[in-house]
């Protein structure tokens, strides 16, 4: 997690240090905090309900023409808005911060009329080098978290959750994965 930085701290590099020419959105994941629960009262009657939690997103932008940066990962916490009008190449980066509503990131075409806009409570950034080219750039569905349960790998594609000791098959390229037995987000010990 220490390779992520708040977007406000990376604006200068994002504006002046990145060649946005031919950049494109490679992957986008949404993680919803919405869940349905069942509860039985003292009389044995079953009650159903739902809890709406935060909606988070993970966005990878690829840079095939930039020799210094192969991609950028954006982690968006508590989305207030997300809009994609166009998935064409050639973005222009724009950023705004409002102390009441959070970060606003825009990746738009040079004519400023189409693209992707994200409005979230906070956005973290991670710059990706050559080690993330090709299939290694695949992000996985789980958002990185500091309180992930440790997982170990053995015999290639098998992973064990150290919380419940469940073993399942998973790509060793994915650092974060959800344990299918206990539901915890796990972080692969490297």
N, C-alpha and C positions, 0 to 999 in steps of 0.2 A: 504493500500500500504506500510505501514511502516514495514511490516514483510518480505519484499523482500530486498535482499542485492545483490550488484554486485558480480558476480561469482568469480572475483579476490580476494574479501575479504573472500570468503568461501572455498577456495581451500584446506587449511589445514584440515578443518573438512571433506570435501568431500573425501580427500585422506586417512586420518588417522582415522577419527571418524565414518565412515560409513561401515557397513558390506555389501558389494556389492554381496555377495553370494546369489543366487536365486532371485536377483532383475530382474525386467522385465518392459518393457514399457507398461503402462496401458492405457494411452490415449495420442493422439496427434492431435492437431488442427492447421490449417493454416488459417490466416486471411490476405486476399489480399486487398491492397489499390487500386486495379484496378477497375475503374468504367467507364460506358458508359454514355455519356451525349447527350442531344438534345438541339439545340439552333436555334432560329428563327431570321433571319436577318431583316433589315428594310423593305425589299421588300416582306416579308412573306415566304421566302424560308427556309425550314427546313434543318439544317446541323447536321450531326451525327459525333461524335468523341469519343475518349477514352483517359483516363488519367491513366497512370501506376504509382502507388504509391508503398510504401514499402510492402514487404511480411514479415509478422511476424508469429511466431509459439509459441505454448504453449504445453509443453511436461510434462507428469506425469510419474515418475518412481516409482513403488511400491516395497516395501521391506518386504515381509512376514516373513522373519527370523530375522529381526532386532527389538528388543523390544523397542529401543529408538526412532526410526524414522519409521513411517509407509509408508512414501513416500517423494518424492522431486518434486517440481514443478519448471520447467525451463521456463522463459519467454524470447523469442529470438526476438530482435528488428532488423529489416532490414536484413533479411537473405541474405547471399552471397552464401550459399550452404547447402544442406541437403541431406543426403544419408542414407538409411537403407538397409543393405545387409542381415540381419538376425534378427529375433525376439526371439531367444532362450534366456534362462535365463543365469545367471552367467556373469555379465559384469565386466570389469575392467575400472575404470574411468581414463581419461587422459584430461589435459587441457593445452592450449597454448594461449598466448596473443601476438598479433602483433600490434604495435601502428598505423600502416597504415591500416590494414584490420579488426582489432577487435578481438573478442573472438572465440576460436575454442574448442569445447567440443567433446570428443569421449567416447562412451560407447561401448566397443568392447569385444569379447570373449577372454578368456585367451590366445588363440593362436595368437591373434592380427591380424586376417585376415578377420573377419566379425563383423558387428555390426551397430551402428548408429553414424554418424558424423554430427555435426552442426557447421556451420561457420556463424557468425552474427556480426553486428556492436557492439552489446552489449547483454549480457545474464544476467538476474536476477535470483536469486535462492530463494526458500522458502522451509523450512523444515516443514513437516507435521507430526503431532502427531496422537494419537489414535482417536481423534475427526474426522479424515478423513477416518476411516476404512469403509469398506462396501460401500453401496450406497452413503454415504456422501462424498466419494472421487470423485464423478462425478464433473468435472470441469465446464462444460458449454462451449459454443462456443465463448463467448466474452472474449477478453483480458482485464484484470484489467487496469483501467485508472484513473488518478487523477482528470480529469475533467468530470467524469460521472455525469449525472443528478440523483438526489436523487429519489428513488422510495419507496413507502410504501406498506405494505402488509396487507390484511385483509381477514377474512373468509377463512383461510387456504391457498388456492392456487391462490388467486387473487392479482394482483399487479397493482399499479397506478403510472404512470410517472408524477412526479411533474412539469415537463416542459410543457406538453401539456394536462395533466389530463386524458389521455387515460387509460383504464383499460383492462387488458388481463390476461389470466390464465397462470401461470408459477410456476414451482416447488420452494417452499420456501427454498430449499437447495442451490439454485444458487444465489450467491451474485450479479453477473453481468449478465445483460440480455439486449437485444436490444428491444426498444419500437417498436411494429409493426406499429404504426401510424406515429410518427415523425422521427423514425430511430435513435434516440439518444441511446447511451449506458447508461444504468441506473445501479445504485448501490443501492441494497436493504438496507434500514435503519434498523438496528438491535437494 
